[in-house]
Amino acid sequence: MNMTKGGIMPAAMTIWNADESINVKGQEKYLRWLIDNGADNISVVGSTGENIAYTMEEAKQMYQIACGYIAGEVPVYCGTGRYATRQTIELTKAAAEAGADGALVILTYYMKPHKRAVKESFRRLHKEVPNIDIMSYNNPWFAGIEMDANDVKELMDEGVWRSIKSAHGDVNRIHDLKNTCGDDLIVMYGHDYAPMEAFFGGADGWLSGLPAIFPKFCRKLFDVCAVEKNVDKGRALWAKVKPFIDYFYTYYTGDPHWQEIFKYVLKLQGLDYAGLPRAPLGDLTAEEKKKVEKIMQEIADIL
């Protein structure tokens, strides 16, 4: 098992065929593009990969595709979280059998179970599948629940997990986790609007959607902030990508959806096979495409 040490971990998008089946060759080409442009790790079947649009069997298929293609070149973390604990265990076992280094497991969602139940679910998962690193996907926006730093340390001390995707977005979560859990916990910043601050706050890496479409830029930003520790250079670099962030996030209203924007951004960078998100989402309008094209021209020198 090659556990992540941090760095850039794109939350890889899923490349679908026109009939919404998995485009295996397209997926492999896309994974190669991510690695060649600076990815230290790869995550598949996460939120950016449209995990909620997958059947159980499709998820297992993607684990096989990603792990088989990457074949140990970089660590692979597979999204295996479902509402039902037994389904999460089944998918995590499948990920381990496919050769995954880790399982990215979102906190139990939709029904909003209490923390005691969620913790027991993770304990059961670790007991049933001890041969894989479990990364807690701490995303209150999608799960409706959040583990605080003390909760995280409790399960870390029990050996249930050793890494976390902190997806709230607030950098104070990074400070809390590092101050409470220390460096034994690998903390991945899991949002797109404050990675620079997260790196300076001690985040070990970045696992989110932006690295899945701008891997070269994200690699550069991480190196400047986390390795060189150059605040001024980091601020200048982040300022250059801000027009895109402002469009897809800061002034984001849900129409167009970020999934639709991201797929079109891949196409504008030469990934003609990127396709569209699965329905109910789809393509951008002509006006939206022009807006994205304009922004991409503005930031072309950093991509």
Secondary structure, 3 states (H helix, E strand, C coil): CCCCCCEEEEECCCCECCCCCECHHHHHHHHHHHHHCCCCCEEECCCCCCHHHCCHHHHHHHHHHHHHHHCCCCCEEEECCCCCHHHHHHHHHHHHHHCCCEEEEECCCCCCCCHHHHHHHHHHHHHHCCCCEEEEEECHHHHCCCCCHHHHHHHHHCCCCCEEEECCCCCHHHHHHHHHHHHHCEEEECCCCCHHHHHHCCCCEEEECHHHHCHHHHHHHHHHHHHCCCHHHHHHHHHHHHHHHHHHHHCCCCCCCHHHHHHHHHHHCCCHHHCCCCCCCCCCCHHHHHHHHHHHHHCHHHC
